[in-house]
Amino acid sequence: MCNPVMIGAPQGTAAYSAAKALVVAEPRPDVAHAMLLEWQGRDYSLVGSNCMNCAYDVLTAYGAVLPNPTTNPTDWVPNVWFNAIQGTVMPA
């Protein structure tokens, strides 16, 4: 069974104006939760330890297929990375 995953800013925030739904063939919520726990308490770094890196690590741990923002320098801009993700844009 495929489960959708929403990526984007949390509801009620003005940081972003769109979200995408992704289909994940084999979701692994426990693995994603463990990755989220690994990220707790990490210091912020512009390159390699920022919100985009965290989102990538947690979502790929869940099973989503995403472009890696760390290894694709053109994806270092959040909106560029978001646009590179294959998924269905959800209404704001």
C-alpha positions as CSV (number, residue, x, y, z in Angstrom):
1,M,0.0,0.0,0.0
2,C,1.3,3.5,-0.8
3,N,1.0,6.2,1.7
4,P,1.1,9.9,0.9
5,V,3.6,12.2,2.6
6,M,3.2,15.9,2.8
7,I,6.2,18.2,2.7
8,G,6.2,21.9,3.2
9,A,5.8,24.3,6.1
10,P,3.5,23.4,9.0
11,Q,-0.1,24.5,8.8
12,G,-0.6,28.1,10.0
13,T,2.9,29.3,9.1
14,A,3.7,31.8,6.5
15,A,7.2,30.6,5.6
16,Y,6.1,28.7,2.5
17,S,3.0,28.9,0.3
18,A,2.9,25.3,-1.0
19,A,3.3,21.7,0.0
20,K,3.7,18.5,-2.1
21,A,2.1,15.1,-1.6
22,L,4.5,12.2,-2.3
23,V,3.7,8.6,-2.7
24,V,5.8,6.3,-0.6
25,A,5.6,2.6,-1.7
26,E,7.0,1.2,1.5
27,P,6.7,3.6,4.4
28,R,9.0,3.2,7.4
29,P,7.6,5.5,10.2
30,D,9.8,3.9,12.9
31,V,13.0,4.6,10.8
32,A,11.9,8.1,10.2
33,H,11.2,8.7,13.9
34,A,14.6,7.4,14.8
35,M,16.2,9.8,12.3
36,L,14.2,12.7,13.7
37,L,15.5,11.8,17.2
38,E,19.1,11.8,15.7
39,W,18.5,15.4,14.6
40,Q,17.2,16.6,17.9
41,G,19.8,18.8,19.6
42,R,22.1,19.1,16.5
43,D,23.6,22.5,16.1
44,Y,22.5,24.5,13.0
45,S,25.0,24.9,10.2
46,L,24.3,26.6,6.9
47,V,25.7,23.7,4.9
48,G,25.0,20.2,6.0
49,S,22.9,20.7,9.1
50,N,20.0,22.9,8.3
51,C,16.2,22.4,8.0
52,M,16.5,21.2,4.4
53,N,19.0,18.5,5.4
54,C,16.8,17.4,8.3
55,A,13.7,17.2,6.1
56,Y,15.7,15.2,3.5
57,D,17.0,12.8,6.1
58,V,13.7,12.2,7.8
59,L,11.7,11.9,4.6
60,T,14.1,9.5,2.9
61,A,14.3,7.5,6.1
62,Y,10.5,7.2,5.8
63,G,10.9,6.0,2.3
64,A,10.5,9.0,0.1
65,V,12.7,9.4,-3.0
66,L,14.1,12.9,-3.0
67,P,17.0,14.7,-4.6
68,N,19.8,15.1,-2.0
69,P,20.2,18.9,-1.3
70,T,23.8,18.3,0.0
71,T,25.2,16.6,-3.1
72,N,23.3,18.7,-5.6
73,P,24.6,22.3,-5.2
74,T,21.9,23.7,-7.4
75,D,19.3,22.4,-4.9
76,W,20.8,24.3,-1.9
77,V,18.1,27.0,-2.3
78,P,15.0,25.7,-0.5
79,N,12.6,26.7,-3.3
80,V,14.8,25.1,-6.0
81,W,15.0,21.9,-3.9
82,F,11.2,21.9,-3.4
83,N,10.7,22.4,-7.2
84,A,13.0,19.5,-7.9
85,I,10.9,17.1,-5.8
86,Q,8.6,14.9,-7.8
87,G,5.1,15.1,-6.2
88,T,1.7,16.7,-6.4
89,V,1.5,20.3,-5.4
90,M,-1.2,20.8,-2.8
91,P,-3.3,24.0,-2.7
92,A,-2.2,26.5,-0.1
